[in-house]
Amino acid sequence: MKNRFAKMAAVAMAAIALFAGCGINYNATLVTITNDGEMDKISLGYGNFVARYTQALYDSYYGSILSDGFWDTDMYGNGNTMEADTKDSVMDEMKTAYLCKVHAADYGVELTDEQTKAIDAAAKKFMEENDEKAISELGAKEDYVRDYLTYRTYYVMVKEKVDAEAPADYASEDGTTYFDSKKAEWEAATTWTVDEKQWKKVSFENKFVTKSEETSEE
């Protein structure tokens, strides 16, 4: 699953179909970020899209082998629901991708015109290939899809650069990687404040299916 998720950063995103939908205030601020004296924000709309798209991928994978309602179960025995654990993971991934983009110049990483055009084309294709119900439920906007792919691409490229500079004898007491240590440094210099009230509004109540699955059920 992780490999599939990382590869999406290149250019492609799956088409999604779904059951019913609802709306939230896309313009609300989900995350407020202060880094090196500069302030930035991530909207609830963007965070909702990333979370719901992640849900859609998980639904297409787990939905075929687990019974309905698995989002409400304690899959890992840690006292949290699968939905809560996944949303925590999504937030951490958004933070990591954001920090990689912020520090990209430190590693000489910059998107080429070809990569930018590929991302633009992928975002446009995603919006064209999904029906109105799917777009509504995902809270998808072309800008969100473009930003998501851009962040994921920076993550892949920066992580590769960081991993390449890791000392040959690098070892940590807690088993974390060299990239993890760099991320910790970046986090220490960054204030990442999540509006938990807004984040709770992102719900996995409605299930997604891939278009291929939908066709097979007809």
C-alpha positions in Angstrom: 0.0 0.0 0.0 2.8 2.4 0.9 4.5 1.8 -2.5 1.3 2.4 -4.4 0.7 5.6 -2.4 4.3 6.9 -3.1 4.1 6.1 -6.8 1.0 8.3 -7.1 3.3 11.3 -6.6 4.6 10.8 -10.1 1.6 11.5 -12.3 -1.5 9.3 -11.8 -4.5 9.1 -9.5 -7.2 6.5 -9.5 -10.7 7.3 -10.5 -13.2 6.9 -7.7 -16.9 6.3 -7.5 -18.9 6.4 -4.3 -22.1 6.4 -2.4 -23.7 9.5 -0.9 -22.0 12.8 0.1 -21.9 15.9 2.3 -20.1 19.2 2.6 -17.8 21.1 4.8 -16.3 24.7 4.8 -13.4 24.2 2.5 -12.0 27.7 3.3 -11.6 27.1 7.0 -8.1 26.9 8.3 -7.1 23.4 9.3 -3.4 23.9 10.1 -1.5 27.0 11.0 2.3 26.8 10.3 5.1 29.0 11.5 8.5 28.3 10.0 11.6 30.5 10.1 9.4 33.5 10.9 7.0 32.9 8.0 3.4 31.9 8.5 1.5 29.5 6.3 -1.8 27.7 6.4 -3.4 24.5 5.1 -7.1 24.7 4.4 -9.7 22.3 5.7 -10.7 21.7 2.1 -7.2 20.4 1.2 -6.9 18.3 4.3 -10.3 16.8 3.8 -9.4 15.9 0.2 -6.2 14.2 1.2 -8.0 12.3 4.0 -10.9 11.2 1.8 -8.7 10.2 -1.1 -6.7 8.1 1.3 -9.9 6.6 2.6 -10.9 5.8 -1.0 -7.6 3.9 -1.5 -8.1 2.0 1.7 -11.7 1.2 0.9 -10.7 -0.3 -2.4 -8.1 -2.4 -0.7 -9.6 -3.4 2.7 -13.3 -3.3 1.5 -12.9 -6.5 -0.5 -11.5 -8.5 2.4 -13.1 -6.9 5.5 -16.8 -6.4 6.5 -18.5 -3.1 6.4 -17.8 -0.9 9.4 -14.1 -1.6 9.6 -13.4 2.1 9.9 -15.0 1.9 13.4 -13.0 -1.1 14.6 -9.8 -1.1 16.6 -7.7 -2.7 13.8 -4.3 -2.3 15.6 -5.4 -3.0 19.2 -4.3 0.5 20.4 -7.7 1.8 21.5 -8.3 3.9 18.4 -10.6 3.3 15.5 -9.2 2.6 12.0 -10.5 6.0 11.0 -8.7 7.8 13.8 -5.4 6.0 13.1 -5.7 6.7 9.4 -6.4 10.4 9.9 -3.3 10.6 12.3 -1.3 9.0 9.5 -2.7 11.5 6.9 -1.8 14.4 9.1 1.7 13.2 9.6 2.2 12.6 5.9 0.9 16.1 5.1 3.4 17.5 7.6 6.3 15.5 6.1 5.5 16.4 2.5 5.1 20.1 3.5 8.5 20.1 5.3 10.1 18.4 2.3 8.8 21.1 0.0 10.0 23.8 2.4 13.5 22.3 2.6 13.7 21.3 -1.1 16.1 24.1 -2.0 18.5 22.9 0.7 19.0 19.8 -1.4 18.9 21.4 -4.8 15.5 20.0 -5.5 13.2 21.8 -7.9 10.5 20.6 -10.1 11.3 20.6 -13.8 8.9 22.0 -16.4 8.2 18.4 -17.5 7.2 17.4 -14.0 5.0 20.4 -13.5 3.2 19.8 -16.8 2.8 16.1 -15.9 1.3 17.1 -12.5 -1.0 19.6 -14.2 -2.2 17.0 -16.7 -2.8 14.4 -14.0 -4.8 16.8 -11.9 -6.9 17.8 -14.9 -7.4 14.1 -15.9 -8.5 13.2 -12.3 -11.2 15.9 -12.3 -12.4 14.8 -15.8 -12.5 11.1 -15.0 -14.5 11.3 -11.8 -18.2 11.8 -11.7 -19.9 14.7 -9.9 -20.8 12.6 -6.8 -17.2 11.4 -6.4 -15.9 15.0 -6.8 -18.4 16.3 -4.3 -17.7 13.5 -1.7 -13.9 13.8 -2.0 -14.2 17.6 -1.8 -11.9 17.6 -4.8 -10.8 20.7 -6.6 -8.2 20.7 -9.4 -6.0 23.0 -7.2 -6.1 20.4 -4.3 -5.2 17.6 -6.6 -2.3 19.6 -8.1 -1.0 20.6 -4.7 -1.3 17.0 -3.4 0.8 15.7 -6.3 3.3 18.5 -6.0 3.8 17.9 -2.3 4.1 14.1 -2.9 6.7 14.7 -5.7 8.8 16.9 -3.4 8.6 14.3 -0.7 9.9 11.6 -3.0 12.7 13.7 -4.4 13.8 15.3 -1.1 13.7 12.0 0.8 15.9 10.4 -1.9 18.5 13.2 -1.5 18.4 13.0 2.3 18.8 9.2 2.3 21.7 9.5 -0.1 23.7 11.7 2.3 23.2 9.5 5.3 26.5 8.5 6.8 27.4 4.8 6.1 27.7 4.1 9.8 24.5 6.0 10.8 22.6 4.2 13.5 20.0 5.4 16.0 19.1 4.0 19.4 15.4 3.9 18.6 15.7 2.5 15.1 14.7 5.6 13.3 16.2 6.4 9.9 18.5 9.2 8.9 15.5 10.8 7.1 13.5 10.6 10.4 16.3 12.5 12.2 16.2 15.2 9.6 12.5 15.4 9.7 12.7 15.8 13.5 15.1 18.7 13.0 12.7 20.4 10.7 9.8 19.8 13.0 11.7 21.3 15.9 12.0 24.6 14.0 8.4 24.6 12.9 5.1 25.2 14.7 2.4 23.0 13.3 -0.9 23.8 14.9 -4.0 21.7 14.0 -7.5 23.0 14.6 -8.8 19.7 16.0 -12.4 21.0 15.9 -12.2 21.4 12.2 -10.3 18.1 11.7 -13.1 16.2 13.5 -15.4 17.4 10.7 -13.6 15.1 8.3 -15.6 11.9 8.4 -15.1 8.5 6.7 -18.8 7.7 7.2 -19.5 7.2 3.4 -17.8 4.3 1.7 -15.9 4.6 -1.6 -15.4 2.0 -4.3 -13.2 2.1 -7.4 -14.9 2.3 -10.8 -13.7 -1.1 -11.7 -15.4 -2.6 -8.6 -18.5 -0.6 -9.3 -18.7 -2.0 -12.8 -18.2 -5.6 -11.6 -21.1 -5.2 -9.2 -23.6 -4.1 -11.9 
